[in-house]
Amino acid sequence: YNPYDAQKVTLVMAASRVAAYLKPEGEVTDGGELPAFERGDKYVPYRVVGRVMGTELEGLHYKQLMPWVKPVEKTGEFAPQFVNDYATAHPEKVFMGEEGRDEFVEMESEAFRIILGDYVTTEDGTGIVHIAPTFGADDAKVAKDANIPALYLISKKGETRPMVDLQGKYYTLDELDQNFVKACINKEAYAHHAGDYVKNSYDPRFNPNGVWDKKASEKAEDLNIIICMEMKQEGSAFNIQKHVHNYPHCWRTDKPILYYPLDSWFIKDTARKARMVELNKTIHWQPASTGTGRFGNWLENLNDWNLSRSRFWGTPLPIWRDDNRGEKCIGSVEELYNEIEKAVAAGVMEKNPLKEAGFVVGDYSKENYDKIDLHRPYVDDIVLVNDEGKPMHRESDLIDVWFDSGSMPYAQLHYPFEGEINSDGLKATGMSEEAYRDALVHSTYEGTAVPPAFFPADFINEGVDQTRGWFFTLHAIATMVFDSVAFKNVISTGLVLDAKGNKMSKHVGNVTDPFEMLHKYGADPVRFYMMTNSEPWDNLKFDPEGVDECRRKFFGTLYNTYSFFALYANVDGYEPTSCKAIKADAPEIDRWIISKLNSLIKGVTAELEGFDPTRAGRLIDSFVNNDLSNWYVRLNRKRFWGKEMSADKQSAYDTLYTCLMTVARLLAPFAPFYADQLYRDLGGACESIHLDRWPVANEAVIDTDLEARMDMAQRITSMVLALRRKVNIKVRQPLAQIMVPAIDSTQKKHIEAVADLIKHEVNVKELSFVEGQGILVKKVKCNFRVMGKKFGKLMKLVAARMDALSQDEIAALETTGEFNFELEGQPIKVEAADVDIISEDIPGWLVSNEGNLTVALEVELTDELRREGMARELINRIQNLRKETGLEITDRISVIIEPNEEAAKAVESFGELIKTQVLANAISLAENAGTEVEFDDFKLHIDIQKD
């Protein structure tokens, strides 16, 4: 029963929603008649007569809910094919408009039928959605895809309109085409609400003096309630409820918005869709996923481009139409000028406003164009004439501002009226430049247009949201006009978020003031941090502490490296003009850093040419910190201390100068201010680094074998120092040995070549090699995140097999980079990148792994090692005292140390070493009034006197 009129009805709804509308107490499960029901009864009797899948309902017709108007569509050239086909099959339903100009067809039988949609939810409502194609873009698309006609009215002018006008009220019958009224409108039903406002917020009664009385309009009964009551009385509604849901409102007035289908001008870019897709594949996108994903998908699902906009400010649509819908599209001011002259001659316009303003056709100067204004409202006053001398008025719409943006490459050059034209393209037309421009301006040229010179662009970048905006309009216009891409390379940038990854918001209070960052840290640290912290296309978690760290660790290190160079270069009178290329017989450390420098040039250049500034910047950072400062300068300080400018010292200066100057030039795009300062401080040849040439790598000085050897030294040194820190053993404390299980002869050869350097850097007596793994025990730890995606359901079995690997199998995995086996008949390949290989510590040793390199450090200390360690601690403290007392480097001293067992043993065993290092003539142990210095577990007084 319908609870509103107590009539028996057949109800269709989603099975999961039955309990929301009907009480289980009312269900009748036997085959008898439904019990009697009257309005107001507690339960509505019902019987479930059947269950069907939603797909079984597709195509069924239903009765129109409010049969006021029959659906109608305009036939003809621009009508959908299904409309014209229906008109041909049902000529009895075709009628002419009142003006006899347009043909329409009534399509009631096609409108009210069930279609399927995956957007329908069964969590609320009935599981059924009623669509209104004339009041929503999504509804319109669904209806169009299903060949369902919209519920249009036909105006006096023969225009299709929704039932509600632009003031928010139903059209009155007098405003409509009378032939349409006769054929399609139930006058009695429609007239009851003709002229009524669909929302109180639009009703003038609730907008006194143009100000919306929101409280009064919401309090008053509105049309929704009135129509619901009528549907109750008619028995056309089964259940009416109020639901709170999100609804769009005007940001300015806060009134609810109504969506309208409006007449618009479209660019039929779907006709060039295939070519747009094809050309997109030639563009280098960063990241590539944007080109194939967001942008590629947008092109694959392309709709025609809605060009016109119903606004006041912007570029006017240059189309004039007469009453018979004849059209003229104006392509230039010259053409408009001439058309106005025709209108004046025909008596449609009294005078030519362009001529009256003194505008001169062909004069493209700013002064000339400042004389006229071709925007609204002035352009709307221009009336043209058709070939019969009848008036033509401009279409009131404007052009989509995205069309302006997409026209940027041509508009900036005033193409085709001015600017250089692509010479090869012009030659292919067989026309002179003057003839070609004239044909293009007057729309008589029929071939593919010749683009401007310097087109397409080599590179553009914008936010990833521009895939549907600027990126698309650039691409669409270039494809349709020039059959070309508009840009060759593009980076789509991500968003700048706060340090926790949240969107910055003034309301939340997590906005970082960029000007404060620039003032506090400088432009270059902010810039370099942002460029190296994350790829440009990824979202950046902006952390001010990260900027400060960048300033200290990168710029501070580079500045200190330059300061070290400048200090000694000024003392020695080093002249950059004397800098020579590094010779083949130069010290190996010089040849190494120059090789690394030229590899850096290659790497940075390649990354920038691949439009990846993040990797390029990180290469520079790594070179400055790891190679130049922490390795080359630290290992070569003593070479700058000598008094004479020896060949070795000259080589060190030339090497460091070359590195600093090259780094400055590589750094210029990343840190333009500091790079320029560093360049000028180094005596650069040009006025600014930005006027100098980009460095080019010298392949002849790149020695990959030397780089590999030194890389081994750096890696092993870093690993051993980390192990020392792990057990809090200082570098001044010598240790017995390092043990390395080399994975192959090449690795062993590289390590042997730098063994002395490694031992010196980490203060270890011996570096030995073991066959196989020796006493080391390794195990494999699977990276489940990576391997889970790779092996799916087999992951657990794969992990179990990897856990069971023998030491020889692990060694093979390290050597070859992969391990192959079978599981359940399937070949499995686990790569080294899929796992972590971990070495277990053994008594008296610490073990570290990094890729295919394993290092074991013996950390047990003998008495001899302890005494030597104490001796080195004494050397350190005495050297500090020499500096504090202002002694010259060459001054000899005598040393008195407060009696202490550890100090005494150290002096006894290594007294000569101590005296040599601190330039002491004598060392004795006695009570003294010298300076108190701290050691790990005790304090001592040490007195030094100049001899």
ZAMARGU-4260 file (C-alpha; in steps of 0.2 Angstrom, whole numbers, plus 5000, padded with zeros to 4 digits):
<rodrens>
0) 5000/5000/5000 | 5005/5018/4997 | 5005/5025/5015 | 4999/5042/5008 | 4983/5037/4998
5) 4981/5018/5005 | 4981/5012/4987 | 4990/4996/4982 | 5006/4999/4972 | 5021/4989/4966
10) 5037/4996/4973 | 5054/4994/4966 | 5069/4998/4977 | 5087/4991/4982 | 5085/4976/4993
15) 5096/4983/5006 | 5085/4998/5008 | 5069/4989/5011 | 5071/4990/5030 | 5073/5009/5029
20) 5056/5012/5022 | 5045/4997/5028 | 5044/4988/5045 | 5047/4970/5046 | 5031/4968/5056
25) 5021/4973/5040 | 5028/4959/5029 | 5016/4946/5023 | 5025/4930/5020 | 5010/4918/5015
30) 5001/4918/4999 | 4985/4927/5005 | 4979/4944/5002 | 4987/4959/5010 | 4977/4964/5025
35) 4967/4980/5024 | 4976/4996/5027 | 4971/5014/5031 | 4981/5030/5032 | 4989/5032/5049
40) 4990/5013/5052 | 5006/5009/5062 | 5013/4997/5049 | 5011/4996/5030 | 5007/4978/5024
45) 5018/4972/5010 | 5024/4956/5001 | 5040/4954/4993 | 5034/4947/4976 | 5051/4944/4968
50) 5070/4949/4967 | 5079/4954/4952 | 5096/4960/4947 | 5097/4978/4943 | 5103/4974/4925
55) 5086/4965/4923 | 5077/4982/4925 | 5087/4990/4911 | 5076/4997/4897 | 5060/4996/4906
60) 5048/5011/4905 | 5040/5020/4919 | 5026/5033/4921 | 5032/5051/4921 | 5032/5058/4939
65) 5025/5075/4935 | 5017/5074/4917 | 5018/5093/4914 | 5029/5093/4898 | 5033/5080/4885
70) 5052/5079/4881 | 5056/5087/4864 | 5072/5088/4854 | 5077/5099/4840 | 5081/5089/4824
75) 5093/5094/4810 | 5112/5095/4807 | 5118/5097/4825 | 5105/5085/4833 | 5111/5068/4840
80) 5109/5054/4827 | 5097/5045/4838 | 5085/5061/4838 | 5085/5061/4819 | 5083/5043/4818
85) 5068/5044/4829 | 5060/5058/4819 | 5062/5048/4803 | 5053/5033/4811 | 5039/5044/4819
90) 5035/5058/4807 | 5018/5060/4817 | 5028/5067/4832 | 5037/5080/4822 | 5031/5098/4822
95) 5038/5115/4816 | 5042/5129/4828 | 5030/5144/4828 | 5042/5154/4817 | 5043/5140/4805
100) 5062/5139/4805 | 5066/5124/4816 | 5059/5106/4817 | 5056/5097/4833 | 5051/5080/4838
105) 5042/5075/4853 | 5050/5060/4861 | 5040/5055/4877 | 5042/5036/4873 | 5061/5037/4874
110) 5063/5047/4890 | 5056/5038/4904 | 5066/5022/4905 | 5078/5013/4917 | 5096/5014/4913
115) 5111/5008/4924 | 5124/5018/4933 | 5139/5013/4944 | 5138/5029/4953 | 5121/5024/4961
120) 5124/5020/4980 | 5113/5008/4990 | 5119/5015/5007 | 5106/5028/5007 | 5090/5033/4998
125) 5081/5019/4988 | 5096/5013/4977 | 5088/5022/4962 | 5093/5039/4956 | 5082/5051/4946
130) 5092/5061/4933 | 5088/5079/4927 | 5098/5081/4911 | 5095/5100/4909 | 5101/5104/4927
135) 5118/5095/4929 | 5133/5091/4919 | 5134/5073/4925 | 5116/5070/4922 | 5117/5077/4905
140) 5131/5066/4900 | 5123/5050/4907 | 5107/5054/4897 | 5117/5058/4881 | 5126/5041/4883
145) 5110/5032/4885 | 5101/5042/4871 | 5088/5049/4883 | 5081/5065/4877 | 5081/5080/4889
150) 5066/5089/4896 | 5067/5105/4886 | 5055/5120/4883 | 5054/5129/4866 | 5055/5148/4868
155) 5046/5161/4857 | 5063/5163/4847 | 5064/5144/4844 | 5077/5141/4857 | 5078/5126/4868
160) 5077/5130/4886 | 5076/5121/4903 | 5060/5123/4912 | 5067/5136/4924 | 5073/5152/4917
165) 5089/5162/4922 | 5080/5171/4936 | 5076/5154/4944 | 5057/5152/4940 | 5047/5142/4928
170) 5043/5149/4911 | 5026/5156/4909 | 5016/5149/4894 | 5016/5166/4885 | 5035/5165/4884
175) 5035/5149/4875 | 5033/5143/4856 | 5014/5140/4854 | 5016/5126/4843 | 5027/5118/4856
180) 5014/5122/4869 | 5000/5113/4859 | 5010/5098/4855 | 5019/5095/4872 | 5012/5104/4887
185) 4998/5099/4899 | 4992/5117/4901 | 4982/5113/4916 | 4995/5105/4926 | 5009/5116/4920
190) 5000/5133/4923 | 4998/5128/4941 | 5016/5133/4944 | 5021/5143/4929 | 5030/5158/4935
195) 5034/5151/4952 | 5052/5152/4959 | 5060/5135/4962 | 5070/5142/4977 | 5064/5155/4989
200) 5082/5163/4988 | 5078/5168/4970 | 5061/5175/4974 | 5061/5194/4974 | 5049/5194/4989
205) 5064/5187/4999 | 5076/5199/4991 | 5070/5217/4996 | 5081/5230/4988 | 5092/5217/4981
210) 5097/5210/4998 | 5093/5192/5002 | 5083/5189/5018 | 5090/5172/5021 | 5081/5169/5037
215) 5064/5173/5030 | 5067/5163/5014 | 5072/5148/5024 | 5057/5149/5036 | 5044/5151/5022
220) 5036/5136/5013 | 5045/5133/4997 | 5041/5125/4981 | 5049/5109/4985 | 5037/5106/5000
225) 5022/5112/4989 | 5025/5100/4975 | 5029/5086/4988 | 5012/5089/4996 | 5004/5088/4978
230) 5012/5072/4975 | 5006/5064/4991 | 4988/5069/4986 | 4990/5062/4968 | 4998/5046/4975
235) 5013/5048/4964 | 5025/5048/4980 | 5027/5033/4991 | 5039/5040/5004 | 5045/5058/5007
240) 5059/5062/5018 | 5071/5076/5022 | 5090/5073/5020 | 5105/5084/5024 | 5117/5083/5010
245) 5131/5094/5002 | 5125/5106/4989 | 5135/5120/4979 | 5132/5138/4985 | 5137/5154/4977
250) 5153/5160/4986 | 5147/5178/4985 | 5129/5177/4990 | 5128/5160/4998 | 5113/5156/4988
255) 5110/5138/4982 | 5116/5136/4964 | 5106/5130/4949 | 5115/5123/4934 | 5109/5127/4917
260) 5112/5120/4899 | 5117/5136/4889 | 5120/5138/4871 | 5139/5139/4869 | 5152/5139/4855
265) 5163/5124/4855 | 5179/5119/4846 | 5177/5102/4839 | 5194/5096/4846 | 5188/5078/4846
270) 5190/5078/4827 | 5209/5080/4831 | 5209/5069/4846 | 5219/5055/4838 | 5233/5067/4832
275) 5234/5075/4849 | 5236/5058/4857 | 5250/5054/4844 | 5259/5070/4846 | 5258/5069/4865
280) 5269/5053/4864 | 5283/5064/4856 | 5284/5075/4872 | 5296/5072/4885 | 5286/5073/4901
285) 5294/5074/4919 | 5287/5063/4927 | 5283/5052/4912 | 5268/5046/4922 | 5259/5063/4920
290) 5261/5062/4901 | 5254/5044/4899 | 5243/5045/4914 | 5234/5061/4919 | 5237/5070/4902
295) 5236/5055/4891 | 5220/5049/4900 | 5213/5067/4897 | 5216/5066/4879 | 5209/5048/4877
300) 5193/5054/4885 | 5193/5071/4876 | 5177/5081/4875 | 5174/5096/4863 | 5181/5112/4870
305) 5167/5124/4877 | 5175/5140/4870 | 5162/5153/4875 | 5159/5161/4893 | 5144/5171/4899
310) 5154/5185/4907 | 5158/5203/4905 | 5177/5204/4907 | 5189/5196/4895 | 5191/5193/4876
315) 5175/5195/4866 | 5170/5181/4855 | 5173/5189/4837 | 5157/5181/4830 | 5142/5191/4823
320) 5125/5183/4818 | 5110/5189/4809 | 5092/5184/4813 | 5093/5169/4802 | 5109/5163/4811
325) 5120/5168/4797 | 5138/5170/4805 | 5154/5180/4802 | 5170/5176/4812 | 5182/5191/4812
330) 5200/5187/4811 | 5209/5204/4812 | 5206/5222/4817 | 5209/5226/4798 | 5194/5214/4794
335) 5183/5222/4807 | 5187/5239/4801 | 5182/5234/4783 | 5166/5226/4789 | 5161/5241/4799
340) 5164/5251/4783 | 5151/5240/4774 | 5139/5242/4789 | 5141/5261/4787 | 5138/5260/4769
345) 5122/5250/4772 | 5116/5262/4784 | 5116/5250/4799 | 5129/5261/4808 | 5131/5279/4807
350) 5150/5280/4808 | 5165/5269/4810 | 5171/5271/4828 | 5189/5264/4823 | 5190/5278/4810
355) 5183/5291/4821 | 5197/5287/4834 | 5210/5289/4821 | 5215/5271/4821 | 5227/5266/4806
360) 5225/5249/4799 | 5242/5240/4798 | 5250/5251/4811 | 5254/5239/4826 | 5261/5252/4837
365) 5255/5253/4855 | 5251/5271/4852 | 5239/5266/4838 | 5231/5252/4847 | 5228/5263/4863
370) 5216/5273/4852 | 5203/5259/4853 | 5195/5247/4865 | 5188/5231/4858 | 5181/5224/4874
375) 5164/5225/4881 | 5153/5236/4881 | 5161/5245/4866 | 5162/5230/4855 | 5144/5226/4858
380) 5139/5242/4850 | 5147/5237/4833 | 5134/5231/4821 | 5139/5222/4805 | 5129/5217/4789
385) 5127/5201/4780 | 5128/5199/4761 | 5109/5205/4760 | 5113/5220/4770 | 5104/5214/4785
390) 5111/5218/4803 | 5122/5206/4812 | 5125/5207/4831 | 5140/5201/4840 | 5137/5185/4851
395) 5137/5191/4869 | 5149/5178/4875 | 5167/5180/4879 | 5181/5168/4874 | 5187/5155/4888
400) 5202/5163/4896 | 5211/5146/4894 | 5211/5150/4875 | 5220/5166/4879 | 5233/5155/4889
405) 5235/5142/4876 | 5238/5156/4863 | 5252/5163/4873 | 5266/5157/4861 | 5258/5167/4846
410) 5250/5181/4856 | 5266/5187/4863 | 5273/5189/4846 | 5257/5196/4838 | 5257/5182/4826
415) 5253/5181/4812 | 5253/5200/4810 | 5271/5203/4816 | 5286/5193/4822 | 5297/5181/4813
420) 5289/5166/4804 | 5297/5149/4803 | 5308/5150/4787 | 5307/5131/4782 | 5288/5131/4784
425) 5286/5147/4774 | 5296/5140/4760 | 5285/5124/4759 | 5270/5135/4756 | 5278/5142/4740
430) 5272/5159/4745 | 5281/5175/4749 | 5280/5181/4767 | 5268/5195/4762 | 5256/5184/4752
435) 5256/5171/4766 | 5252/5184/4780 | 5239/5192/4769 | 5231/5175/4766 | 5231/5170/4784
440) 5224/5186/4790 | 5210/5186/4778 | 5206/5168/4781 | 5210/5162/4763 | 5225/5151/4767
445) 5219/5133/4767 | 5235/5123/4771 | 5242/5120/4788 | 5248/5136/4796 | 5266/5140/4797
450) 5271/5143/4815 | 5282/5157/4822 | 5300/5155/4823 | 5307/5148/4839 | 5292/5136/4840
455) 5288/5124/4848 | 5295/5129/4865 | 5310/5119/4871 | 5303/5118/4889 | 5289/5123/4900
460) 5283/5119/4918 | 5268/5122/4929 | 5258/5113/4942 | 5251/5096/4939 | 5234/5103/4939
465) 5237/5111/4922 | 5235/5095/4913 | 5217/5100/4910 | 5222/5119/4909 | 5237/5127/4901
470) 5246/5111/4896 | 5230/5105/4886 | 5226/5122/4878 | 5244/5124/4872 | 5244/5106/4865
475) 5226/5108/4857 | 5229/5124/4848 | 5246/5119/4842 | 5239/5103/4835 | 5224/5110/4827
480) 5232/5125/4820 | 5250/5119/4816 | 5249/5100/4817 | 5263/5102/4830 | 5267/5101/4848
485) 5268/5117/4857 | 5282/5111/4869 | 5295/5098/4868 | 5299/5095/4887 | 5288/5099/4902
490) 5289/5097/4921 | 5273/5096/4930 | 5277/5102/4948 | 5269/5096/4964 | 5263/5106/4979
495) 5273/5114/4993 | 5266/5107/5010 | 5271/5109/5028 | 5284/5099/5036 | 5271/5086/5041
500) 5264/5084/5024 | 5249/5094/5027 | 5242/5108/5015 | 5247/5125/5021 | 5233/5135/5027
505) 5232/5152/5035 | 5216/5146/5045 | 5226/5131/5052 | 5241/5142/5055 | 5254/5131/5046
510) 5259/5143/5033 | 5278/5147/5031 | 5281/5165/5025 | 5293/5163/5010 | 5299/5181/5013
515) 5304/5177/5031 | 5313/5161/5024 | 5323/5172/5011 | 5327/5185/5025 | 5333/5172/5037
520) 5342/5160/5027 | 5345/5168/5010 | 5338/5165/4993 | 5351/5152/4987 | 5349/5140/5002
525) 5330/5141/5000 | 5331/5138/4982 | 5344/5124/4983 | 5334/5115/4997 | 5318/5115/4987
530) 5327/5109/4971 | 5337/5095/4980 | 5325/5089/4994 | 5312/5081/4982 | 5309/5079/4963
535) 5300/5095/4956 | 5285/5084/4952 | 5283/5077/4969 | 5275/5086/4983 | 5288/5095/4994
540) 5287/5094/5013 | 5294/5111/5017 | 5304/5111/5033 | 5313/5127/5039 | 5325/5116/5048
545) 5330/5108/5032 | 5334/5124/5024 | 5345/5129/5039 | 5354/5112/5037 | 5356/5115/5018
550) 5364/5132/5022 | 5376/5125/5035 | 5381/5108/5027 | 5381/5113/5009 | 5384/5132/5008
555) 5394/5132/5024 | 5405/5118/5018 | 5408/5126/5001 | 5412/5143/5009 | 5424/5135/5021
560) 5433/5125/5007 | 5435/5142/4997 | 5441/5151/5013 | 5454/5137/5016 | 5460/5140/4998
565) 5459/5159/4998 | 5469/5159/5015 | 5484/5150/5008 | 5483/5157/4990 | 5484/5175/4997
570) 5499/5170/5008 | 5508/5162/4994 | 5502/5175/4980 | 5494/5161/4970 | 5488/5168/4953
575) 5473/5160/4945 | 5481/5164/4928 | 5495/5152/4932 | 5482/5138/4934 | 5487/5124/4922
580) 5479/5108/4917 | 5483/5093/4928 | 5497/5083/4921 | 5498/5064/4919 | 5512/5063/4932
585) 5502/5073/4945 | 5499/5065/4962 | 5486/5052/4961 | 5475/5061/4973 | 5475/5076/4961
590) 5471/5065/4946 | 5457/5057/4956 | 5448/5073/4961 | 5450/5080/4943 | 5442/5064/4936
595) 5428/5065/4949 | 5425/5083/4944 | 5424/5079/4925 | 5412/5064/4929 | 5402/5077/4939
600) 5401/5088/4924 | 5395/5074/4914 | 5382/5068/4927 | 5375/5086/4931 | 5374/5090/4912
605) 5365/5073/4908 | 5352/5076/4922 | 5348/5094/4918 | 5346/5088/4899 | 5335/5075/4906
610) 5325/5089/4916 | 5329/5081/4933 | 5337/5096/4943 | 5335/5086/4959 | 5347/5073/4954
615) 5359/5086/4947 | 5359/5096/4962 | 5362/5081/4973 | 5377/5076/4963 | 5385/5093/4966
620) 5381/5092/4985 | 5389/5075/4986 | 5404/5081/4977 | 5407/5096/4988 | 5404/5087/5004
625) 5410/5069/5001 | 5424/5071/4988 | 5431/5089/4989 | 5429/5094/5007 | 5429/5079/5017
630) 5442/5069/5006 | 5453/5079/4995 | 5455/5095/5006 | 5456/5085/5022 | 5469/5073/5015
635) 5480/5087/5007 | 5480/5101/5020 | 5499/5099/5023 | 5503/5101/5004 | 5497/5120/5006
640) 5508/5123/5022 | 5525/5123/5014 | 5535/5139/5012 | 5541/5136/4995 | 5529/5135/4979
645) 5535/5118/4975 | 5528/5108/4960 | 5518/5098/4971 | 5511/5113/4980 | 5507/5121/4963
650) 5498/5106/4958 | 5487/5106/4974 | 5483/5124/4971 | 5478/5121/4953 | 5468/5106/4957
655) 5458/5115/4971 | 5456/5131/4961 | 5449/5121/4946 | 5437/5111/4957 | 5430/5127/4965
660) 5428/5137/4949 | 5420/5122/4940 | 5408/5119/4955 | 5403/5138/4954 | 5399/5136/4936
665) 5389/5120/4939 | 5380/5128/4954 | 5375/5144/4944 | 5357/5138/4939 | 5354/5131/4957
670) 5362/5145/4968 | 5364/5160/4956 | 5369/5173/4969 | 5382/5163/4979 | 5389/5155/4963
675) 5391/5172/4955 | 5400/5178/4971 | 5411/5163/4972 | 5415/5165/4953 | 5420/5183/4955
680) 5430/5180/4971 | 5440/5167/4961 | 5444/5179/4948 | 5432/5173/4934 | 5435/5180/4917
685) 5417/5187/4914 | 5408/5201/4923 | 5396/5188/4929 | 5396/5169/4930 | 5379/5169/4921
690) 5389/5176/4906 | 5402/5162/4906 | 5400/5146/4897 | 5394/5130/4904 | 5408/5118/4908
695) 5411/5103/4896 | 5418/5087/4903 | 5436/5082/4897 | 5434/5063/4894 | 5453/5061/4893
700) 5455/5064/4911 | 5441/5053/4918 | 5449/5038/4925 | 5435/5026/4931 | 5447/5013/4938
705) 5455/5027/4949 | 5438/5033/4954 | 5433/5015/4958 | 5449/5013/4969 | 5446/5029/4978
710) 5428/5025/4980 | 5433/5009/4989 | 5444/5019/5001 | 5430/5031/5005 | 5417/5018/5008
715) 5428/5007/5019 | 5434/5022/5028 | 5416/5028/5031 | 5411/5011/5037 | 5425/5009/5049
720) 5422/5026/5056 | 5404/5021/5059 | 5409/5005/5068 | 5421/5015/5079 | 5407/5027/5084
725) 5396/5012/5087 | 5407/5007/5102 | 5413/5024/5106 | 5431/5021/5101 | 5440/5037/5095
730) 5450/5038/5079 | 5466/5043/5089 | 5465/5025/5097 | 5474/5013/5085 | 5466/4997/5082
735) 5473/4980/5076 | 5466/4976/5059 | 5452/4977/5046 | 5446/4961/5038 | 5438/4962/5021
740) 5430/4947/5011 | 5433/4953/4993 | 5419/4947/4982 | 5431/4946/4967 | 5449/4949/4961
745) 5444/4967/4954 | 5437/4972/4971 | 5452/4965/4980 | 5464/4974/4968 | 5455/4991/4970
750) 5456/4989/4989 | 5475/4984/4989 | 5479/5000/4979 | 5472/5011/4993 | 5476/5000/5008
755) 5489/5012/5015 | 5477/5027/5013 | 5463/5017/5022 | 5474/5012/5037 | 5480/5030/5039
760) 5463/5037/5039 | 5455/5025/5051 | 5471/5022/5062 | 5471/5003/5059 | 5488/4993/5059
765) 5483/4980/5046 | 5471/4977/5032 | 5469/4959/5027 | 5458/4949/5015 | 5450/4932/5018
770) 5444/4919/5006 | 5426/4917/5004 | 5417/4924/5020 | 5431/4918/5032 | 5424/4919/5050
775) 5410/4930/5044 | 5392/4924/5044 | 5379/4933/5033 | 5361/4932/5032 | 5348/4939/5020
780) 5334/4950/5025 | 5319/4951/5013 | 5312/4968/5008 | 5293/4963/5009 | 5287/4979/5002
785) 5297/4977/4986 | 5296/4958/4985 | 5277/4957/4990 | 5273/4967/4974 | 5285/4956/4964
790) 5280/4939/4970 | 5262/4941/4976 | 5255/4925/4984 | 5272/4916/4983 | 5280/4929/4994
795) 5281/4918/5010 | 5288/4904/5001 | 5301/4915/4992 | 5306/4923/5009 | 5308/4905/5017
800) 5320/4900/5003 | 5330/4916/5005 | 5331/4913/5024 | 5338/4896/5020 | 5352/4902/5009
805) 5369/4895/5012 | 5385/4906/5014 | 5390/4901/4996 | 5373/4906/4989 | 5374/4923/4998
810) 5391/4926/4991 | 5385/4921/4973 | 5370/4933/4976 | 5382/4947/4980 | 5394/4943/4966
815) 5381/4941/4952 | 5367/4953/4959 | 5354/4939/4958 | 5348/4922/4964 | 5337/4910/4953
820) 5327/4895/4959 | 5310/4887/4956 | 5294/4887/4966 | 5279/4877/4962 | 5285/4875/4944
825) 5288/4894/4942 | 5305/4902/4939 | 5310/4914/4953 | 5323/4928/4951 | 5327/4937/4967
830) 5339/4952/4964 | 5351/4960/4976 | 5340/4976/4976 | 5326/4965/4983 | 5335/4961/4999
835) 5347/4967/5012 | 5363/4956/5016 | 5367/4958/5034 | 5383/4951/5043 | 5382/4946/5061
840) 5395/4952/5073 | 5407/4940/5080 | 5416/4941/5097 | 5430/4954/5097 | 5424/4961/5080
845) 5411/4973/5072 | 5404/4969/5055 | 5396/4981/5042 | 5388/4979/5025 | 5386/4991/5011
850) 5380/4984/4995 | 5393/4971/4990 | 5406/4977/5002 | 5408/4969/5019 | 5421/4976/5032
855) 5425/4968/5049 | 5434/4978/5062 | 5444/4970/5076 | 5439/4981/5092 | 5448/4971/5105
860) 5462/4982/5112 | 5479/4975/5118 | 5490/4985/5131 | 5501/4990/5117 | 5487/4998/5107
865) 5480/5006/5123 | 5497/5014/5126 | 5498/5021/5109 | 5481/5028/5110 | 5485/5037/5126
870) 5501/5044/5117 | 5490/5051/5103 | 5478/5059/5116 | 5493/5067/5124 | 5500/5073/5107
875) 5482/5081/5104 | 5482/5090/5121 | 5500/5096/5120 | 5496/5103/5102 | 5481/5112/5108
880) 5491/5120/5122 | 5505/5126/5109 | 5491/5135/5100 | 5483/5142/5115 | 5500/5149/5121
885) 5504/5157/5104 | 5520/5147/5100 | 5526/5148/5083 | 5525/5132/5073 | 5544/5130/5073
890) 5547/5133/5092 | 5554/5119/5102 | 5547/5115/5120 | 5549/5105/5135 | 5534/5096/5143
895) 5530/5091/5161 | 5515/5079/5163 | 5507/5076/5180 | 5511/5058/5186 | 5498/5046/5180
900) 5499/5027/5177 | 5492/5027/5159 | 5502/5043/5154 | 5518/5035/5161 | 5516/5019/5151
905) 5512/5029/5135 | 5527/5040/5138 | 5538/5025/5142 | 5533/5016/5126 | 5530/5031/5114
910) 5540/5045/5121 | 5550/5048/5105 | 5534/5048/5094 | 5526/5061/5106 | 5542/5072/5106
915) 5543/5071/5087 | 5525/5076/5084 | 5525/5091/5097 | 5543/5097/5094 | 5548/5093/5112
920) 5566/5092/5118 | 5561/5083/5134 | 5546/5075/5142 | 5545/5072/5161 | 5532/5066/5173
925) 5531/5078/5189 | 5519/5088/5198 | 5516/5105/5190 | 5505/5120/5189 | 5502/5119/5171
930) 5485/5119/5162 | 5472/5105/5167 | 5466/5095/5153 | 5453/5082/5151 | 5454/5064/5146
935) 5440/5051/5145 | 5441/5045/5163 | 5453/5057/5172 | 5461/5075/5171 | 5479/5079/5171
940) 5490/5095/5173 | 5502/5098/5158 | 5515/5112/5158 | 5524/5117/5142 | 5539/5129/5141
945) 5547/5136/5126 | 5566/5130/5125
</rodrens>
